[in-house]
Structures are given as C-alpha cells and as structure tokens.
C-alpha cells in the first residue's frame, strides 16, 4: 500500500505557499483588486451556504489563481535554480 499519497499535500503545501506569495509580490497593483474581487466572494458564499453548489463555484477562482501563479513563476524558478 502506497502511503505517499497521504503525505503529498503536506509536501506540496510549502512550495505552493511560496509560489503564491512570490506571485502576489510580483503582481501589478492594478491586478491585485481584481484577484481579490474574485477570491473573496467564493469563501464567503461557501461559509454561509455550505452546499455542493457553492463548493463548485470555487472553480471561478481558478482564473485568479492562474494569474497569481504566472506572476510567481519567475521568482520561484530563481529560488529553485539560483545560477
């Protein structure tokens, strides 16, 4: 039985946190309010209604997450390979 799948979120989470943080710092000030405008309503709706339909609406945040991760790719790459 492979138990690595049980620990994989623990192994990926620090990389993902660094990547999102680096992306947020590199992002233009023009894009920050738009990404927050996409992220903030989804958790609030999920907390208030907690239905499967609201959980599916997290897919609307994928675009904002993609923008943040694209901006964080260059600092992450420099951190991984500092040549």
C-alpha positions as CSV (number, residue, x, y, z in Angstrom):
1,X,0.0,0.0,0.0
2,X,1.4,3.4,-1.0
3,X,1.2,5.9,1.8
4,X,3.0,8.7,-0.1
5,X,-0.4,9.9,-1.4
6,X,-1.4,10.6,2.2
7,X,1.5,13.0,2.7
8,X,1.7,14.6,-0.7
9,X,-0.4,17.7,0.3
10,X,2.0,18.2,3.2
11,X,4.9,18.1,0.8
12,X,3.3,20.4,-1.8
13,X,1.9,23.0,0.5
14,X,5.1,24.8,1.4
15,X,6.0,25.1,-2.4
16,X,2.6,26.3,-3.2
17,X,2.6,28.9,-0.4
18,X,6.0,30.3,-1.5
19,X,4.8,30.4,-5.2
20,X,1.6,32.2,-4.4
21,X,3.4,34.7,-2.1
22,X,6.0,35.4,-4.7
23,X,3.3,35.8,-7.4
24,X,1.4,38.3,-5.2
25,X,4.5,40.4,-4.6
26,X,5.3,40.4,-8.3
27,X,1.8,41.2,-9.5
28,X,0.9,44.8,-10.6
29,X,-1.1,46.9,-8.2
30,X,-3.8,47.1,-11.0
31,X,-4.4,43.3,-10.9
32,X,-4.5,42.9,-7.1
33,X,-8.0,44.3,-6.5
34,X,-9.4,42.2,-9.4
35,X,-7.9,39.0,-8.0
36,X,-9.2,39.8,-4.5
37,X,-12.6,40.5,-6.0
38,X,-12.6,37.0,-7.4
39,X,-11.3,35.2,-4.3
40,X,-13.2,36.9,-1.5
41,X,-16.9,36.2,-2.5
42,X,-16.3,32.4,-3.0
43,X,-15.2,31.6,0.6
44,X,-17.9,33.9,2.0
45,X,-20.6,32.1,0.0
46,X,-19.3,28.7,0.9
47,X,-19.2,29.6,4.6
48,X,-22.7,31.0,4.6
49,X,-24.5,28.3,2.5
50,X,-22.1,25.3,2.6
51,X,-23.7,23.4,-0.2
52,X,-22.1,21.4,-3.0
53,X,-23.2,24.1,-5.5
54,X,-21.2,26.8,-3.6
55,X,-18.2,24.4,-3.5
56,X,-18.3,24.1,-7.3
57,X,-18.1,27.9,-7.5
58,X,-14.5,27.7,-6.4
59,X,-13.8,26.9,-10.0
60,X,-14.4,30.6,-10.7
61,X,-11.3,31.4,-8.7
62,X,-9.1,29.3,-10.9
63,X,-8.5,32.3,-13.3
64,X,-7.3,34.5,-10.4
65,X,-5.1,31.7,-9.0
66,X,-3.7,31.2,-12.5
67,X,-2.8,34.9,-12.7
68,X,-1.1,34.8,-9.4
69,X,0.9,31.7,-10.2
70,X,2.0,33.0,-13.6
71,X,3.4,36.1,-11.8
72,X,5.2,33.9,-9.2
73,X,6.8,31.6,-11.7
74,X,9.9,33.7,-12.3
75,X,10.8,34.2,-8.6
76,X,10.1,30.5,-7.9
77,X,12.4,29.5,-10.7
78,X,15.2,31.7,-9.4
79,X,14.7,30.3,-6.0
80,X,14.9,26.7,-7.2
81,X,17.9,27.3,-9.5
82,X,20.0,30.3,-8.3
83,X,22.6,30.1,-11.1
